[in-house]
Amino acid sequence: MALHNRLGRLGEELALDFLQARGYTILHRNWRYGHSEVDLIALCAGRLRFVEVKLRSSHRYGRPEQSIGGKKIAFILRAAEAYLEVHPGHTDFRIDVLAITLSKTGPPDYLLIEDVY
């Protein structure tokens, strides 16, 4: 398996543990709609959350959250709208970003940015 695939899976596992410890109930992993994919769909505090997870092994190329631009948010919004059509009953949602940076000397660094959109 390629390094980026291994890092992606590691990021998802770290994200699951981190979010569940903060009260998120994970509904779906890697939910796809057309060419769009949502890393995690969860419930927390009565709201549906579409969570984009970004993992970096260092800050060499910038912080993980800096790699999420308007195009990615637009893809997530389209997927969110499709999800709401397939799973009616949810009227309130938000998009969250979980940025994870690995450390060679300690635990990973987490930054949860809620309500990005």
C-alpha positions in Angstrom: 0.0 0.0 0.0 1.3 3.5 -0.9 2.4 5.8 1.9 -0.4 8.3 1.2 -3.0 5.5 1.5 -1.5 4.4 4.8 -1.4 8.0 6.1 -5.0 8.4 5.0 -6.2 5.4 6.9 -4.1 6.4 9.9 -5.8 9.9 9.8 -9.2 8.3 9.7 -8.5 6.1 12.7 -7.1 9.0 14.7 -10.0 11.2 13.7 -12.6 8.5 14.8 -11.0 8.2 18.2 -10.7 12.0 18.6 -14.2 12.8 17.6 -15.9 9.9 19.5 -14.1 11.1 22.6 -15.7 14.5 22.1 -19.3 13.1 21.7 -19.5 12.6 18.0 -21.5 9.6 16.9 -20.1 8.4 13.6 -22.8 7.5 11.0 -20.7 7.0 7.9 -17.1 6.9 6.8 -16.0 7.9 3.2 -19.6 8.6 2.1 -19.5 9.1 -1.7 -21.8 11.0 -4.0 -20.6 11.2 -7.6 -17.1 12.6 -7.6 -17.5 14.0 -4.1 -16.6 12.2 -0.9 -17.2 13.1 2.7 -14.6 11.6 5.1 -17.0 11.3 8.1 -20.6 12.0 8.7 -21.6 12.2 12.3 -24.1 13.5 14.8 -23.0 15.8 17.7 -25.0 18.1 19.9 -28.1 17.4 17.8 -26.5 18.5 14.5 -25.5 16.5 11.5 -21.7 17.1 10.9 -19.9 16.6 7.6 -16.2 16.3 8.7 -13.3 16.7 6.4 -10.1 15.1 7.8 -6.7 16.3 6.8 -3.5 14.6 8.1 0.0 15.8 7.5 3.2 14.1 8.7 4.8 17.6 9.2 4.3 21.3 8.5 6.8 21.2 5.7 4.1 22.0 3.1 1.9 24.0 5.4 -0.7 23.1 8.0 -3.3 20.5 7.0 -6.2 22.8 7.3 -4.6 25.2 4.8 -5.1 22.6 2.0 -8.9 22.9 2.2 -10.1 25.5 -0.3 -13.4 26.7 -1.7 -13.5 23.9 -4.3 -13.3 21.2 -1.6 -16.0 23.0 0.5 -18.2 23.1 -2.7 -17.8 19.3 -3.2 -18.7 18.7 0.4 -21.8 21.0 0.2 -23.0 19.1 -2.9 -22.5 15.8 -1.1 -24.3 17.2 2.0 -27.3 18.2 -0.1 -27.4 14.7 -1.7 -27.1 13.1 1.7 -30.0 15.1 3.0 -32.1 13.9 0.0 -31.3 10.3 0.7 -31.5 10.6 4.5 -34.4 13.0 5.1 -35.2 14.2 8.6 -32.1 16.3 9.2 -32.6 20.0 8.7 -29.5 21.4 10.4 -26.0 20.6 9.4 -22.5 22.0 9.5 -19.2 21.3 8.0 -16.3 20.7 10.3 -12.6 20.3 9.6 -10.3 18.1 11.7 -6.6 18.8 11.0 -4.1 16.3 12.3 -0.3 16.7 12.3 1.9 13.8 13.3 4.8 14.3 15.6 8.0 12.4 15.7 8.4 13.0 19.4 5.0 13.0 20.9 1.3 12.6 20.3 -0.4 14.0 17.1 -1.5 17.6 17.1 -5.3 18.0 16.6 -7.2 21.1 15.5 -10.9 20.8 15.2 -12.5 23.7 13.3 -16.3 23.6 13.7 -18.8 25.2 11.5 -16.5 26.0 8.6 -19.7 26.4 6.5 
